[in-house]
Amino acid sequence: MDHYVERVVDLVEPESNHLYNMSADDARRILLDGPADAVRGIQGSFALTAKSGKMVRMARSLDRPMRYFLAKRQEGPALIVASRIDAIREWLQAEGLYGQFHPSYTRMVPAHYVVDLQLIGCPDPDPVYTRFFTPVMGSLPADLDAIGKAYIAALAEEIAQWLRTIPEEEPIGACFSGGIDSGSVFLVTYHVMRKLGMNPSRLKAFVLDLGDGPDVQQAHAFLERLGLSLFLEPIQAEATSLDVGETIRIIEDYKLLDVESATMALALAHGIRGRYPEWRYLIDGDGGDENLKDYPIEENPELTIRSVINNPMLYQEGWGVGKIKHSLTYSGGLSRSYVRTYATAHHFDFEGFSPYTRPEVIAVAEAIPFIELTQYSVDRLYELKGEIVARGVRAVTGLEMPVFPKRRFQHGAVSMDTLRERLPYREAEYREQFLALYR
């Protein structure tokens, strides 16, 4: 052949882009024509693809997956872009190209990067990654009151933008445990709704109740202290209904903690959907742990407090694009694991929102002078999150937020004994179950 006939197949649902300040077409023009930094000006949730000749550019926000696959055809290459691996597989099957497929051949667009790809056929081209979001580290003063106020004010602004897009008759559900992240999101949402003149009775705090987990009691205690118990609605489910195989199929991943968390998220979403068939909007606190670096360092032998504090957005992006441990198939950090939230909500036709994943909120978190505040003390790092968020909630809303010890979703929804009974597998076994989906 004298030339290739390249093809781009964009399977991302157009309605899944939720932009505040421009149309999707305008956003694609910015992606295609502007410098990478211009993508930073696109506000909202997006997974965008733009093409000019043989050049394709892709970019996504942190709060959603975006995958692609380059297929070879006699007439020229085809780039398939989708939210899910199985959507790529189904397209290849329909086109008679399934022989080229393996899940590990799919690629994830990493959050906060523009990905440039040239459709030039064989051999496959290497993508070029250019950052569009680079927050400044450690630029805030070491004043916990000022930090908390800035952080929660940014959170409140993101929640306000989201609330303005929701029809006024629609109810809003907060995925709630009484922990720092879900608690702050619920309280700030409640505050912003009242400030904007919205009816707060539209709001509910949904807590998963599998019978023996500590979250239900914690959720009750949290809201009771504030006189807001009327907003709480436990969602009961049977621990015997937890199906890890179904979780792996839905999230298309096998990381142990993400599978456990997503299994609980599916139980919660299933329960809400069964009780409220028409409910659409959910808000949660995913991303809060990553922003304030609140994970047990001692549980990960690869990490030290110095690596956590000194590497920008380590928990949001993993070790980063271009590093040996960056997965081309899955990306890293929350850029990878957010699928546990997105896919579970999407599976039950919810439109989810995690304001802690927004760049404006992350930028404040990255500006916290962690070195100065902790002096590399692990214990001090763990204390910071509750102090910062509680002070910020008080400054922005006037409410005194209770602060309970950190607990993962899966450790609060059920007892540890029940968790190990229902989800006894190791990550290697989860990986085997995942790969078995494609045999």
N, C-alpha and C positions, 0 to 999 in steps of 0.2 A: 504494500500500500504506500501511496505517496504521502499520506498524512493520517493522523489519528482523528477519530471522531469521539471526543471525550464527552462523558455524560455525568451529570450530578443528579442524584436522586435524594431529595430531602424528605424524609419520613417523619420529621418532627412535626407534631400537630401545631398548625398555625395559632390556634386559640390558646396554646400553652404558654405563649410569650405574654407576660403581663408588664407592659412598659408604662411609666408614668408621664414622661415628658416628650414622647415622640411616637410616631407610628413604627411598626416593624420594618416597613420599607425604608423609612428614613434611617433607622438604625443600621440596616444592611448597607446603605450608601456610606454611612460613617465608617463601618467596618471595612468596606472595600476601598474607599478613596482616601480616608484620613490616615494619619499616623496612629500607631497602636494606642498611644495615650488618649486619643479622642474617644475610644470605646469606654473609657472611664466615665464619660459624661452620659452614658446610657443608663437611665435609672429604672430599676425594676428587675424582674426575673426574665432571663432570656437564654435561648440557645439559637444562635444565628449562623447562617451560612450564606456567603456571597461569592459570586463567580464572575470573573472577567477573562475571557479567552481560556487559556489553560491554567490560570491561577485561581485557586479557591482559598477563601479565608473563612475560618470558623472561630467562634468565641462563645463562651457561656458564663453565666453567673455561678457562684458557688453553690446555690441552692437547688441544683438539678443536674442530672447526668446528661452527657452528650457524647455519643460514640460514632465512629466511622470505620469503614472498611473499603479498601481499594481492590476492586475486582478486575481481572484481565478479561478482555473480550477481543475477538478477531479484529473488530473495527476500531478498537481503542479502549482505554480504561474507563471504568465506571466507579464513581465514588458514591457510596451509600452512607447517608447520615441518619441517625435515629437516636431515640432515647434509650432503646433497649437492644440487647444482643439478639433476642429472638425475633425482633422485627427485621433485623438485617438478614438473619438466617432464612426467614420466610420469603423475603424478596429474592434472595439468591436461588432458593428452591423453585420459585415461580419462573425465574429466568433461565433455568437449566444450568446454573452455575454453582450448585451446592457442593460439588467436588472440591471447590477452592476453600470452603469454609472450615474454620475451627475457631472456637471462642477466643483463643489466645491470639488470633490474628486480628481481632477487632482492636481498635484504639480508642482511648478516652481523650477528649479534649480537656486538658487541665484547666481548672478554674484560674481566672485572672491572667490568662494568656490569649493572645491572638495566634492562631496556628495557620501558617501559610503552607500550602501544598500545591505543587506543580503536577498537573495531569499529563505526564509525558510518557506513560506506558512503562515498558520494561527496560531496565530494572526499575523497581519501585523507588520513588523519590523519598528522600528524607524530609520530614516536615521541619519548618523553621518556627521557633517559638519566640514571641516578643511580649514582654510584660505590658499590661495596661493598668495595673494597680500595684503601686509600690509605696506603701505608707512609711512615714518617717518613724523610726524607733526612738523611744525614750525622750521625747521632746516636751512632755508635760512636767510641771513642777512636782516634787515629791510631797504633795498635799492630798491626802486621801479624800477630803471633802470636795476639793476642786475636781479631782479625778472622777469620783463617783457622780458628781453632778453632770460633768461633761459626758460621761459614758451613758447614763440613763437618759439624759436629754436627747442624745443621738438616737437611743432606742425609741423614745417617745415619738420623735419626728418620723421615724420609719413606720411605726405602728399607725400614726395619724395618716400618713400617705396611703397606707394599705386600706385603712377603714374607709377613707373617702371614695375608694373604688367599689365598695360593696353596696349593693342596693339596700336602702334603709329598712326594708322589711325582712331582710335575711338575718337569721340568728348566727352567732359566732361561738364556736366551741374552743376552749383552751385545753390542751392536753396537759394535765396537771398532776403533780405529785406532792406539792408543798416544798419542793427543793428550791434552791436559789434561782435557777434559771426559769423553771416554769412558774415559780411564785412571782418573780419580778415581772415576767411577761404578763401574767394575769393582772397584777395590780396596776401596771402601767396602762394596759388596755382598758381596764375599768376607769382609771383616771382620765385617759384621753377621750373615751366615749362621753363622759360627763362634761368635759371641757368643750367638746365639739357640739354639745347639745343633743347627743344621741341617747337613745333609751338604753340604759345599762341592763334592763331586764332581758335584752337580746342575748346576753352573755351567760355562758355556763362554763363551769370548771369540771371537766370529765376526768375522773381518776379510775384506773383499772383495778378491779377487785377480783383476784383469783382465789380468794378464800383465806390465804394465810400470809399474805405479804404485808410489810409494815407501812406501805405508802398510804393506805386508806386512813389509818389512824393519824399519820402525819398531816395529810391533807385536811382532815377535820380540825386538827389542832391549829394549823396555820390560819385557816379562815375564821375559826372561832375567836382567836385572839383579836381579829380585826372587825368582828361583828358582821362578817360576810358569809356566814355558813349557808345562807339560802342559795348561793350560787353553785354549791357543790352538788355534783351528781355522780355517784359511783356507777360504774359500768361493770356488772357482774359477768364472769365467764368461768368455765370449768377448766382447771388445769389440764384435764384429759383431752381438751380440744386443741392444745398446742401441737402444731404440726411442723416440725423443722424442715421436712422435705418441701412442703409448700412454701415456707419462707425462702429457702434457697432458690426455688423456681422464680419467685416474685422479685427478689432483690438481685438475682444473678451474680451472687458473690458467696464466699465461703469463709470470710474472716470470722473468727470465733465470737468476739464480743459483738460484732455487727449482726451476726445471725441471731444471737440471743436477744439483743435489743429489738431487732425487727420482728421477732416472733411475738414479743409483747405488744409492739405497735400494731401488728395485725389483729391481735386479740381485741385491743381497744377499738380500732377502726371498725372491725366486724361488729362489735357490740353497739357502737354508736349508730352504724348504718342499720342494724336490725331494729333499733328503737326509733330511729328518725330517718325514714326512707328518703326524705327530700333534703336533708341537711347537706350543705356544700362547704362551708368555710371553717377551717381549723387553724389555730395558731399555736405555736409551741416554742420551747426554749433551746432547740438544737443549735449548737454553735457557742453557747455560753461557756462551756468548759474549755473549749479550744481557745477562745479569746483571752481568758484569764489564766490559761496554762494550768488548769486544775485537774490533772490526771496523776495517778500514783506513779511517780518516777521509778520507784523501787520495783514495780511490776514489769518494767521493760529494761532488759540488760543493755540495750543499745543507747539508753539515755542517761545523761547526767544533768544536774541542774544547770550547769554552764551551757550545755547544748540546747536545753529548752529555752533558756533566757536569751541566748546570744543569736539564735537562728531565727530570722524573721518568719512569722507565720508557720512555724514548724508543725503545729497541730492542725492548721488549716490545709497545708499543702504537702505534708510529709517532708522528706529531705529535699524535694524540689526537682524541677525539670532539669535534665542533664546530669543528674547524679546517678551513681551506680544502682542505688536502691529505689530509684523512681520507676514505677511500673508503667510501661506504655499502654498496657491493657486496661489498667485500673486507675492511674494517677496515684495520689497519695493523700494521707491525712483525711480531713473532712471532705476534701475534693473527691475522694473515693467513697468514703463511708456515708455521705449524705443520702445515697440511694436507699439506706435503711429507712429514712423518713419520706423521701419523695415517692419511691415505688409503692410503699405500703399505703400511703394516702391515695395515690393515683389509682391503685388497684380497686379501691372502694369508691371511686369517683368523688373524692374530696379535693378541694383546692387548698393546699396547705401553705403556710407562711411561717418562716423562722426569722424574725427580725435581727437576731444576733448574727446572721450570716451576711448582712448588708455591709458593703464596703465602708460606709460612713461610720458604722458602729465598730467595725474591725479597726479602722484607722485610729479611733480613740484608744482602743485596747492596745494597739501596737505602740502608741505614744506614751504609755505608762512606763516610768523609769524603774523597771523591775530590778535592775542591778542595785540601784541606790536604795530601794525600798526593802530588799531582801538581804543584801550583802551575801548572796549565794546561800542563804539558809533555806533548806527545803521546807522546814516547818513554817517559816515565815511566809513562804510562797503559798502554802496551802491555806494560811489564814487570810490572805489578801482578798480573795474573791468575795467572801461573805462581808468583809468590812467595806469594800468598795461598792458593792451592789446595794447593800442596806443603806449606806450613807446617801447614795445616789437616789434611791427610791424615796427616802425621806425628803431630800432636797427638792425633787421634782413633783412628788405627789402629796407630801405631808404625811404619808402613812409609815408606821413603824413595822417594817417587814421582819417577821420571825426568820431566824437563820438556823437551819438544822444541818447536821454533818452530811457531807457528800455521800451519795449512794447512787449507783447506776440504776437505770430504769429496770433492768431485769432482776436486780437484787431487791427492789422495792415492791415489785408487782407480785412476787411469790417468795416464799422462804427459800433459803439456799438448798435445803433438802429436796424440796419439790422441783426446783430448777434443775438440779443434777439428776433427778429421777426422770424428768420429761425431756431434758436436753443433755444427754450424757456424753455426747460425742466430742472428739478432739478435732482440731482444725483440719488435720489430714483427712479425716473421715468426711468432713463437710466438703472438702475439695473433691473427693471421690464422688459424692452425691451430685455435686455440681456438674462435673464432667460427664456423668452418666446421663444427664439430660440431652446430650448431643451425640450419643452413640446410635 
